[in-house]
Amino acid sequence: MTVPADSLIVAGRSIGDLELDTDAAGIMNKYGRPDAGDAAMGKAVSTWFEGHDTAGYSLSIFTSKDVGNSETALIKQVRVTAPSYKTEQGIGTSVLLSQLKKNFNLQQQKGYKLNQQEVEVYADSAGIAFEIDKQGRCIGIVVYPAGSLHPDTYARFLPGMQIK
């Protein structure tokens, strides 16, 4: 399967043209003003919803500055929920957890609860995590630097959620 470069998910590296550890300055020019976001102490999360509808698919970007040393905000994590984004193997949202486990070395992480929906999170240390709903289906994908998924990742992306 050939996935277009602007929709390709690469563990530990990128989602589409959003590469980890690169300057985030051009994001607003490309995507426009975010539909939601939060910023404090050199860290920020910006979220865009398809059609500007909060019930639609989302793209979220977490950035961080080395306050006191650099004013450059670097992309640290990217989260997508749209099924158009896929790995080279064709893995994207709506895939079952059982299929994900065949393609990735997944470890269960802290899950979360948002709007009464419980979500489990599974991560591969290569730098990719999958959000799984109660039906065992992937509803979101996060790319982060290879290693361990930071324990408060979802507090950054999803205001109002509760860590389980």
C-alpha positions, 0 to 999 in steps of 0.5 A: 500500500502506498500512503501519500506523504501528507498522510503518512504516519512514521513512528517516532518521526512524523505525521504527514508533514509535521516532523518531531523536533522541527520548528513549529513556526509555519504551522499557523500559516499552513493550518490557520488559527487553531479551533482549540488550544492551551499554552503555559510555561513554554509549552502549547497544544493547538487543535484543529477540527475538521470543518471547525466542528468539535465533533469531527476528526482532529489534529493536535500538535504539542510544542515546547520551547527551551525557555530562557535558551531559545524562542523556537517552539519545537513540535514534540507530539502530534495526534490525529483521529482522521482515518486518512492518516496511515502508517506504511503498512496501512494502519490507521484509526478504525483498526482493531487492537488485535491487528495493531498488536500484530504490527507493533510491540504494544504496552498498555499505558494509563488510559483516560476518560472523556465525556463518559467514554473510557479509552485505553492507550497502547504505546510502542517505544518506537514512538507511536501510541494508539487510543482504543475505545471499548469496542477495541477499535483505534480512535486516535494515534499519537507520534512522539519521540522514541522511548517512553510515552510521557505519562501526562500526554493526554492531559496536554491534548484533551482538556477536561479528561480524567486520567484513569 
